[in-house]
Amino acid sequence: MSGYRLLKPSRKALLHWLLPIVAAIIVGACGSGPPVGPPTETAIQPTATGFVVPTGTSAPPTLVPTSANPAQQATLTAEQDRVRYKLLNQSEQELAIQSTQPLGKGDAISVDENGRASLSFRDAIRVDIFHDSQLSLKSGIDPNASALDLYALEGGTTLNQIDLDKLGADRVRLETTWAVIDDLGTEFIAYYDAPNEATWIVVRKGVTEVRARNANGVPDQSMVEVNAGEQTWILRQDQPVQPVPATRAAVGNRFPPLEELTDGEITDDEWLPSLNAIALDSTTLISGQSTQGTLTLSGPAFGGGLDVTLFSSDPTVATVPVSVTVATDTTSQRFAVTAGVVNQPTDVVITAAYQNDSRDVTLTILPPPAPSPSPSPSPSPSPPALADLTLNPARIESGTPGSATVTLAGPAPEDVEISLISFDETLATVPPLIIVPAGSDTATFEIQTVAVAQDSEVTIRASDINGPPIDQILTLLAPPRLASFTIEPPRVTAGEVAQGLVVLTRPAPVGGLVVDLTSSSRLIRVPASVTIAEDDDRAVFAIATARVRQEFETPIQASFGDDTIDSLLTVVPAAQPDLMIQLGSADVSCGGKPVACYLTVGFTVSNAGNGDAAQPFAVSIQADALRPTTIVVDGLAAGQQQDLRARLGPGGNCYDPDCTVTATVDPNNAIPELDEQNNSTTDTWIG
């Protein structure tokens, strides 16, 4: 096998290893037989707990003296490519290394007084090896590589501590038969159950990436990321389970306790903390009083802390926080418990829960003590009873603070405490009590709320020792939403103005709100947005339309928050005339002395529009060099036409050699038309 191989052999195997080594030591000590090799300054040197390779040296076959401390005495022998370490007083913990590559600078193998072996590489990697563990170190480790392929765990348990900053690498890889573990600078336990082919990873610090191997030993592309305070495990040819909190409750009895796997050096309580106990400073409170509780874990929390949920069996009798967080590296956390007001002794159970585990403690709430008789002949007046609880207002925007006022039946002769309770602290919270100062009959307190997706109600209670509690219902309003968007009228004539109407599900809050408007058509004009005023639930806006020749339909969109509503607007052309002219014939007549010619032109005027040309309009006729003439038409109904003739002259013969005539209807654009570009025509006749 290439590389390094570390073994924790059985007692029988140890005897097989021990006899030749002891013999070699005895022979070397007595001076008979071939020496193993003289001590040398360049050989592996002893340390307080092991042996370290000096800079730039390898491991020659040399017997080196050991520590003077009998509890730490060990022997080192080197035979060809094998280096063995063992404690003389802990032979069952013999550690053997096979090496085809010399150890490098900063690499060490140590065995402590209890016989536990540790590997150290580059002053940045420490691997503690526990009993019955086997692992193979990879040969040819390149200290300059960005990823180090360190060892294969063949069975048992290792504690791995890796500092990538010191190492100068991106990751360190460890392997088992069915798993690949990429360490990104962390502290974690790796356990490989070889008979059952199961790998278990528990991460205490940093991040570890875990992949499964397929039947061919190739790492799978999918990966789970295990963060501090999490664990995962892989069975043969399965994918790693998604990381779960590093607690014994989460892993159950799939794997043995850590103390069993590590000779008691690491315990479940250290690495897999669980809920240990919940206790109260006082298990009996008088109505309105408070006490402190302590939540205790079996071991320190890590990985960002551990969140534990708290419950009160009756929040009207005793209130606790919804949850508490045990901070990283601590084992306990304090929390407050506040008693309500009762008329008789009442028990309430306070429960702490984490995952499938819970712990309870019982708290007894006593009614307020009866006032003791005053020795004074004039006893102090009793405080006035609670008369009213007013919410200001009873309906508020969720996520914004509200307020409430308690009112006594009269001025308080001295400070009076009023207990307060919210029946749903996930929606609204109140202080546990408020004081009405002496001489006053009212006090105001603040109510904190959270945003809700739909209108919700929560009961707020105020109570004192002089009478029954008073409840009021606080309504938390969800943010308004866009309820509708309509256009009136939905069908308009081109050039007219329509109105858009946006309506909310409820009135706008303080400051109002803005609804965005969009349209993709260039033939209508809408504002970019419209503002709905405070306490109003709707707003209108104008939609201008252009003049068009044919009907068209276009959507307009209103948007607010996550709500978007489309509404259609149809625009139809306005009733307008469309005057056109068409030339007919052009006849010339000449005579007289001197000779003069006249040109008679026939033409047709038509109205192709959908509206009447109700006003008179002109028709202009011009032919070559002849003086133009103008004819006035009294008007023309939609769809009608009129045949007309015009006489131009006197002048020369238009047919010399050809005659070009231009006719224009409504040349001054006195009549608004659908199309002003089709009012003229030109024709040429050849004589």
NUMIPA-916084 format. One record per residue (C-alpha): residue in one letter; x, y, z. Coordinates in steps of 0.1 Angstrom, whole numbers, padded with zeros to 4 digits, always signed. Last residue first. Layout:
AXYZ/...
//
This chain:
G-0548+0675-0783/I-0533+0655-0754/W-0551+0656-0721/T-0534+0659-0687/D-0550+0652-0652/T-0544+0665-0617/T-0562+0658-0584/S-0567+0676-0551/N-0586+0670-0518/N-0570+0637-0508/Q-0545+0649-0481/E-0570+0665-0457/D-0584+0631-0445/L-0611+0628-0419/E-0622+0663-0427/P-0626+0697-0410/I-0643+0720-0437/A-0626+0754-0443/N-0595+0736-0455/N-0586+0766-0478/P-0584+0745-0509/D-0619+0729-0502/V-0618+0708-0534/T-0588+0712-0557/A-0588+0706-0595/T-0556+0707-0616/V-0558+0706-0655/T-0530+0699-0679/C-0537+0704-0717/D-0515+0691-0744/P-0499+0706-0777/D-0511+0733-0776/Y-0543+0719-0763/C-0550+0748-0739/N-0557+0771-0768/G-0549+0806-0758/G-0570+0827-0734/P-0605+0836-0725/G-0607+0817-0704/L-0619+0788-0680/R-0654+0774-0678/A-0663+0750-0649/R-0686+0720-0649/L-0702+0701-0619/D-0713+0666-0610/Q-0723+0662-0573/Q-0716+0633-0549/Q-0733+0619-0518/G-0720+0595-0491/A-0721+0621-0463/A-0741+0651-0474/L-0726+0679-0495/G-0725+0716-0490/D-0734+0748-0509/V-0706+0743-0535/V-0687+0774-0545/I-0669+0775-0579/T-0634+0790-0584/T-0617+0798-0617/P-0580+0798-0627/R-0567+0821-0655/L-0554+0800-0683/A-0517+0793-0684/D-0520+0755-0679/A-0555+0747-0665/Q-0566+0757-0630/I-0599+0747-0613/S-0606+0756-0576/V-0636+0742-0557/A-0649+0761-0527/F-0669+0751-0497/P-0704+0758-0483/Q-0711+0745-0448/A-0728+0712-0439/A-0701+0689-0451/D-0720+0659-0437/G-0703+0631-0416/N-0693+0595-0423/G-0667+0605-0450/A-0666+0598-0487/N-0681+0631-0497/S-0679+0635-0535/V-0671+0663-0561/T-0673+0653-0598/F-0656+0672-0626/G-0663+0685-0662/V-0639+0711-0676/T-0648+0737-0703/L-0618+0755-0717/Y-0623+0789-0736/C-0603+0802-0766/A-0601+0837-0780/V-0594+0847-0816/P-0592+0885-0821/K-0617+0884-0835/G-0641+0857-0824/G-0636+0820-0820/C-0622+0791-0799/S-0638+0762-0780/V-0618+0737-0759/D-0633+0707-0741/A-0619+0690-0709/S-0636+0659-0696/G-0641+0642-0662/L-0619+0652-0633/Q-0624+0636-0598/I-0627+0654-0565/M-0627+0643-0528/L-0642+0656-0496/D-0641+0635-0464/P-0668+0645-0440/Q-0666+0639-0403/A-0685+0617-0378/A-0658+0608-0352/P-0639+0575-0354/V-0645+0549-0327/V-0622+0543-0297/T-0627+0512-0275/L-0611+0512-0240/L-0602+0479-0223/S-0594+0474-0186/D-0564+0456-0171/I-0559+0449-0134/T-0525+0444-0116/D-0521+0436-0079/D-0487+0428-0063/G-0482+0463-0051/F-0505+0486-0070/S-0510+0484-0108/A-0535+0498-0133/Q-0533+0487-0169/I-0550+0502-0200/P-0559+0479-0229/T-0565+0491-0264/E-0594+0487-0289/F-0595+0503-0324/E-0622+0519-0347/Q-0610+0535-0380/R-0602+0570-0392/V-0587+0582-0359/R-0587+0614-0340/A-0567+0611-0307/T-0581+0601-0273/A-0576+0616-0238/I-0580+0594-0207/A-0588+0614-0176/F-0583+0602-0140/V-0605+0590-0111/A-0596+0581-0075/R-0609+0556-0050/D-0608+0544-0014/D-0604+0577+0004/D-0591+0580+0040/E-0558+0595+0027/A-0560+0604-0010/I-0557+0580-0038/T-0529+0592-0061/V-0530+0585-0099/S-0500+0574-0120/A-0482+0577-0153/P-0511+0598-0166/V-0531+0585-0196/R-0529+0595-0233/I-0545+0576-0262/L-0534+0571-0298/R-0499+0561-0288/S-0511+0528-0275/S-0490+0507-0249/S-0509+0520-0219/T-0497+0522-0182/L-0510+0535-0149/D-0494+0532-0114/V-0515+0535-0083/V-0501+0558-0056/L-0510+0559-0019/G-0524+0582+0007/G-0503+0600+0034/V-0521+0582+0062/P-0537+0550+0050/A-0559+0546+0019/P-0595+0535+0024/R-0604+0498+0019/T-0603+0472-0009/L-0591+0499-0033/V-0610+0514-0063/V-0595+0528-0095/L-0617+0548-0119/G-0607+0558-0154/Q-0626+0586-0173/A-0630+0590-0210/V-0622+0621-0231/E-0634+0627-0267/G-0612+0631-0298/A-0622+0598-0312/T-0656+0587-0301/V-0658+0567-0269/R-0665+0531-0258/P-0657+0520-0222/P-0676+0550-0209/E-0664+0550-0183/I-0633+0529-0177/T-0630+0505-0148/F-0603+0493-0123/S-0612+0472-0094/A-0601+0460-0059/L-0564+0471-0057/R-0552+0462-0023/P-0552+0479+0011/P-0525+0468+0036/A-0540+0443+0061/L-0558+0459+0090/L-0551+0448+0125/T-0583+0448+0146/L-0579+0453+0183/I-0606+0436+0205/Q-0611+0450+0240/D-0611+0430+0272/I-0617+0443+0308/P-0606+0422+0337/P-0630+0417+0367/G-0625+0439+0398/N-0603+0454+0425/I-0571+0435+0419/D-0564+0449+0385/S-0569+0438+0349/A-0563+0449+0313/R-0568+0426+0284/I-0561+0430+0247/T-0578+0406+0223/V-0564+0401+0188/E-0582+0404+0155/S-0569+0399+0119/D-0574+0416+0085/Q-0554+0397+0059/A-0517+0395+0049/V-0506+0408+0083/A-0479+0433+0093/V-0468+0431+0129/T-0481+0451+0159/Q-0467+0470+0189/I-0492+0484+0213/E-0482+0515+0233/F-0495+0524+0268/T-0517+0552+0282/A-0525+0559+0318/T-0557+0573+0333/D-0571+0583+0367/S-0544+0606+0380/G-0535+0617+0415/A-0510+0589+0420/P-0496+0576+0388/V-0515+0549+0368/I-0488+0523+0363/I-0487+0499+0334/L-0481+0462+0333/P-0468+0433+0311/P-0461+0458+0283/V-0481+0450+0252/T-0475+0428+0221/A-0495+0423+0189/L-0497+0397+0162/T-0474+0369+0173/E-0482+0380+0209/D-0518+0366+0206/F-0539+0370+0237/S-0521+0403+0246/I-0520+0408+0283/L-0518+0439+0306/S-0517+0441+0344/I-0527+0475+0359/E-0505+0488+0387/V-0518+0517+0408/D-0495+0545+0421/E-0511+0563+0451/P-0545+0579+0459/A-0555+0570+0423/P-0581+0594+0408/G-0615+0578+0402/A-0631+0549+0385/L-0598+0541+0368/T-0591+0545+0331/V-0567+0525+0310/T-0557+0540+0276/A-0545+0522+0244/S-0520+0528+0217/G-0511+0516+0183/P-0479+0509+0166/T-0477+0502+0128/G-0472+0468+0113/S-0509+0463+0107/E-0527+0495+0100/I-0551+0502+0129/R-0586+0494+0140/A-0596+0500+0177/P-0581+0535+0177/N-0569+0544+0202/L-0580+0514+0221/T-0599+0522+0253/L-0599+0501+0285/D-0624+0512+0312/A-0633+0513+0349/L-0604+0497+0367/A-0612+0500+0404/P-0604+0529+0426/P-0575+0524+0450/S-0585+0516+0486/P-0586+0547+0509/S-0560+0546+0536/P-0574+0537+0570/S-0582+0566+0594/P-0578+0552+0629/S-0543+0542+0619/P-0533+0507+0627/S-0543+0497+0592/P-0557+0462+0588/S-0538+0442+0562/P-0551+0444+0526/A-0560+0409+0514/P-0531+0394+0495/P-0534+0394+0457/P-0544+0360+0443/L-0517+0334+0441/I-0501+0321+0409/T-0485+0286+0411/L-0458+0278+0385/T-0452+0242+0373/V-0421+0233+0353/D-0419+0213+0321/R-0392+0200+0298/S-0395+0191+0261/D-0378+0169+0235/N-0389+0161+0199/Q-0373+0193+0184/Y-0367+0217+0212/A-0395+0225+0237/A-0396+0245+0270/T-0429+0242+0289/I-0444+0265+0316/V-0473+0248+0333/V-0499+0270+0351/D-0513+0264+0386/T-0540+0287+0400/P-0545+0299+0436/Q-0578+0319+0437/N-0590+0353+0423/V-0563+0355+0396/V-0543+0384+0381/G-0516+0377+0356/A-0481+0365+0364/T-0451+0375+0343/V-0423+0351+0335/A-0389+0364+0322/F-0361+0345+0305/R-0326+0333+0313/Q-0304+0313+0290/S-0282+0283+0297/T-0253+0261+0282/T-0231+0287+0265/D-0206+0282+0236/T-0230+0298+0211/A-0260+0316+0227/V-0291+0298+0240/T-0319+0315+0221/V-0353+0321+0237/S-0388+0316+0223/V-0423+0329+0224/P-0415+0348+0256/V-0435+0339+0287/T-0469+0349+0301/A-0487+0336+0332/V-0524+0334+0341/T-0539+0348+0309/P-0513+0329+0289/D-0526+0296+0301/S-0505+0265+0294/S-0476+0288+0289/F-0452+0278+0261/L-0415+0284+0253/T-0397+0274+0221/V-0359+0269+0222/D-0335+0283+0196/L-0299+0270+0198/G-0269+0293+0190/G-0251+0303+0158/G-0234+0269+0152/F-0228+0261+0189/A-0247+0254+0221/P-0228+0242+0251/G-0239+0209+0267/S-0269+0193+0284/L-0288+0225+0279/T-0303+0246+0306/L-0333+0271+0305/T-0335+0295+0334/G-0366+0313+0346/Q-0370+0348+0360/T-0398+0361+0381/S-0427+0386+0378/Q-0455+0398+0400/G-0490+0408+0389/S-0508+0382+0409/I-0485+0367+0436/L-0459+0343+0424/T-0450+0307+0434/T-0423+0286+0416/S-0396+0312+0422/D-0363+0314+0405/L-0378+0291+0379/A-0363+0260+0363/I-0362+0244+0329/A-0339+0213+0324/N-0316+0194+0301/L-0327+0201+0265/S-0301+0184+0243/P-0265+0191+0232/L-0249+0168+0206/W-0212+0177+0207/E-0204+0183+0243/D-0234+0164+0258/D-0229+0135+0235/T-0195+0130+0250/I-0159+0133+0238/E-0130+0117+0258/G-0152+0088+0270/D-0131+0062+0251/T-0140+0080+0219/L-0167+0058+0203/E-0185+0050+0235/E-0184+0087+0246/L-0199+0096+0213/P-0230+0076+0219/P-0235+0048+0193/F-0250+0056+0158/R-0285+0052+0144/N-0299+0055+0179/G-0315+0089+0174/V-0298+0113+0149/A-0321+0143+0155/A-0327+0137+0193/R-0290+0133+0198/T-0285+0168+0186/A-0265+0183+0158/P-0293+0200+0139/V-0302+0182+0106/P-0283+0182+0073/Q-0300+0167+0043/V-0293+0130+0043/P-0262+0119+0023/Q-0272+0100-0009/D-0273+0063-0007/Q-0248+0037-0021/R-0241+0024+0014/L-0255+0046+0041/I-0245+0083+0045/W-0249+0105+0075/T-0254+0142+0083/Q-0249+0166+0112/E-0254+0203+0120/G-0241+0228+0147/A-0216+0244+0123/N-0226+0239+0087/V-0230+0208+0066/E-0233+0215+0029/V-0249+0186+0010/M-0235+0176-0024/S-0247+0163-0058/Q-0220+0154-0083/D-0215+0119-0069/P-0180+0108-0061/V-0167+0078-0081/G-0161+0046-0061/N-0176+0024-0089/A-0207+0015-0068/N-0213+0053-0063/R-0197+0075-0038/A-0217+0100-0018/R-0208+0137-0012/V-0203+0158+0019/E-0192+0194+0021/T-0180+0207+0055/V-0184+0242+0069/G-0169+0259+0100/K-0172+0247+0136/R-0188+0218+0154/V-0197+0195+0125/V-0209+0159+0131/I-0203+0135+0102/W-0215+0098+0102/T-0206+0072+0076/A-0224+0039+0073/E-0210+0007+0057/N-0227-0016+0083/P-0195-0036+0090/A-0173-0005+0084/D-0191+0019+0108/Y-0172+0051+0098/Y-0172+0080+0123/A-0160+0115+0114/I-0160+0142+0140/F-0157+0178+0130/E-0138+0210+0134/T-0136+0234+0105/G-0117+0248+0075/L-0135+0240+0043/D-0134+0202+0048/D-0144+0181+0018/I-0158+0147+0029/V-0162+0120+0002/A-0184+0090+0012/W-0190+0054+0004/T-0158+0036+0013/T-0146+0065+0034/E-0127+0096+0024/L-0111+0128+0037/R-0104+0158+0016/V-0088+0191+0028/R-0100+0224+0013/D-0089+0257-0002/A-0052+0254+0008/G-0028+0278+0024/L-0025+0255+0055/K-0024+0283+0080/D-0055+0299+0066/L-0071+0265+0060/D-0070+0256+0098/I-0082+0220+0102/Q-0093+0201+0133/N-0104+0165+0127/L-0116+0142+0155/T-0114+0106+0142/T-0136+0075+0148/G-0136+0039+0137/G-0131+0022+0103/E-0113+0025+0070/L-0110+0063+0071/A-0091+0074+0039/Y-0065+0101+0044/L-0054+0136+0033/D-0063+0146-0003/L-0051+0182+0000/A-0068+0209-0022/S-0049+0241-0032/A-0017+0221-0035/N+0015+0237-0021/P+0020+0212+0007/D+0019+0183-0019/I+0010+0151-0001/G+0029+0123-0019/S+0012+0094-0002/K-0024+0094+0011/L-0027+0085+0048/S-0047+0052+0054/L-0070+0050+0084/Q-0080+0024+0110/S-0097+0030+0143/D-0102+0004+0171/H-0095+0031+0197/F-0096+0068+0188/I-0075+0088+0164/D-0070+0126+0169/V-0063+0144+0136/R-0047+0178+0137/I-0042+0199+0106/A-0025+0233+0104/D+0010+0229+0119/R+0019+0216+0084/F+0004+0182+0094/S-0002+0168+0129/L-0014+0133+0137/S-0026+0122+0171/A-0024+0089+0189/R-0041+0082+0222/G-0020+0061+0246/N-0032+0077+0278/E+0002+0094+0284/D-0001+0110+0249/V+0011+0096+0216/S+0023+0120+0190/I+0030+0119+0153/A+0043+0151+0138/D+0046+0170+0106/G+0059+0206+0108/K+0084+0201+0080/G+0077+0169+0060/L+0073+0132+0067/P+0092+0110+0042/Q+0072+0093+0015/T+0069+0055+0011/S+0057+0053+0047/Q+0040+0026+0068/I+0031+0039+0103/A+0024+0018+0133/L+0008+0028+0166/E+0008+0006+0197/Q-0021+0013+0220/E-0021-0022+0235/S+0014-0016+0245/Q+0004+0011+0270/N+0033+0011+0295/L+0061+0010+0269/L+0042+0035+0247/K+0045+0027+0210/Y+0058+0042+0178/R+0067+0023+0147/V+0083+0036+0114/R+0083+0013+0084/D+0100+0019+0050/Q+0133+0002+0059/E+0130-0006+0096/A+0127+0025+0118/T+0123+0021+0155/L+0108+0045+0181/T+0102+0037+0217/A+0080+0055+0242/Q+0083+0068+0277/Q+0055+0092+0285/A+0046+0081+0320/P+0083+0074+0327/N+0091+0111+0319/A+0127+0112+0306/S+0114+0113+0271/T+0127+0089+0245/P+0161+0080+0231/V+0163+0075+0193/L+0170+0042+0176/T+0179+0049+0140/P+0168+0036+0106/P+0168+0070+0088/A+0136+0092+0089/S+0138+0121+0065/T+0153+0155+0071/G+0146+0190+0056/T+0133+0205+0089/P+0133+0181+0118/V+0107+0153+0119/V+0088+0154+0153/F+0084+0126+0179/G+0060+0122+0207/T+0046+0136+0239/A+0073+0159+0253/T+0092+0158+0220/P+0116+0132+0207/Q+0138+0139+0176/I+0136+0120+0142/A+0171+0117+0130/T+0193+0146+0119/E+0211+0148+0153/T+0221+0111+0151/P+0217+0081+0173/P+0236+0051+0159/G+0218+0025+0138/V+0198-0007+0144/P+0230-0024+0155/P+0237-0059+0141/G+0240-0083+0170/S+0254-0076+0204/G+0257-0042+0220/C+0234-0050+0249/A+0211-0020+0242/G+0208-0027+0205/V+0200-0063+0211/I+0174-0054+0238/I+0158-0028+0215/A+0156-0052+0186/A+0142-0079+0208/V+0116-0054+0220/I+0107-0046+0184/P+0106-0082+0173/L+0083-0092+0202/L+0059-0062+0201/W+0045-0065+0165/H+0032-0100+0169/L+0022-0093+0204/L+0002-0063+0191/A-0016-0085+0166/K-0029-0106+0195/R-0039-0075+0214/S-0058-0061+0184/P-0043-0035+0161/K-0048+0003+0162/L-0034+0010+0127/L-0021+0040+0108/R-0012+0036+0071/Y+0009+0062+0053/G+0012+0063+0015/S+0014+0034-0009/M+0000+0000+0000/
//
